[in-house]
């Protein structure tokens, strides 16, 4: 019963902060490999978005100081956030091609643009995956 109450309290805090407080961004990720080596990698973070109607899907607690700006928090926790998104069932796009007969190949993995919110509440900092209603 205590676990259920804690979950409900957490859910209400997270929902209220997502709907009324946190900044909303579009995030995407691209990784290019050539011959089994990473040749390019980029993480795109948009400017803060105008709020629309979003449904929170899942959240991740991240480490951050209250003085850190949002972009720094996202960059600092990049690996955890990407792992969280992949575990949340987000699909990636894979574009592969062979270059010549030497067995060189190029693969591009692309995480399509997603809506996320960075919420700062009294119990911590959270990245929330959002879905547009």
WOBELWO-V499074 format. One record per residue. N is the residue number from 1. PSI is psi in whole degrees, 0 to 359 (* if undefined). D_FIRST is the distance of its C-alpha to the first C-alpha in Angstrom with 1 decimal. Layout:
N:PSI:D_FIRST  N:PSI:D_FIRST
This chain:
1:320:0.0  2:319:3.8  3:320:5.4  4:318:5.1  5:319:6.3  6:317:8.7  7:316:9.9  8:317:10.7  9:314:12.4  10:316:14.2  11:318:15.3  12:317:16.6  13:316:18.5  14:316:19.9  15:315:21.0  16:322:22.6  17:324:24.4  18:319:25.6  19:334:27.0  20:358:28.4  21:305:29.1  22:155:29.4  23:144:32.7  24:135:33.0  25:162:35.3  26:133:36.8  27:136:36.6  28:161:38.6  29:141:39.7  30:135:42.9  31:127:44.1  32:128:47.6  33:144:48.8  34:122:52.5  35:43:53.5  36:20:50.1  37:141:50.0  38:123:48.0  39:337:50.7  40:146:48.7  41:136:45.1  42:143:43.9  43:117:40.7  44:131:41.3  45:121:39.3  46:174:40.5  47:161:41.1  48:139:38.2  49:157:38.0  50:136:38.2  51:138:34.9  52:197:34.5  53:116:31.6  54:152:29.3  55:121:26.1  56:135:23.9  57:309:23.4  58:151:21.9  59:156:21.9  60:130:22.9  61:132:22.8  62:157:26.4  63:131:28.3  64:150:30.5  65:153:32.1  66:347:32.0  67:349:35.8  68:140:36.0  69:163:37.1  70:315:35.2  71:319:37.7  72:318:37.6  73:315:33.8  74:315:34.1  75:317:37.1  76:324:35.6  77:22:32.5  78:310:34.5  79:317:33.8  80:319:30.0  81:315:30.2  82:317:32.5  83:318:30.5  84:316:27.3  85:319:29.5  86:321:30.9  87:340:27.5  88:2:26.4  89:14:29.1  90:130:31.8  91:150:35.1  92:157:38.1  93:138:41.7  94:122:44.2  95:113:47.9  96:148:50.0  97:147:53.8  98:139:56.4  99:109:59.1  100:188:62.5  101:357:63.1  102:0:62.1  103:9:58.5  104:138:57.3  105:156:54.3  106:129:52.3  107:133:48.7  108:121:46.8  109:130:43.0  110:124:41.8  111:115:38.3  112:158:38.9  113:135:38.1  114:151:34.5  115:129:32.9  116:158:30.6  117:142:29.3  118:112:29.1  119:133:26.6  120:105:26.7  121:171:23.8  122:334:22.9  123:1:20.3  124:186:22.9  125:135:25.3  126:140:24.3  127:126:26.5  128:127:25.3  129:130:27.1  130:156:28.1  131:134:29.7  132:132:32.3  133:*:31.6
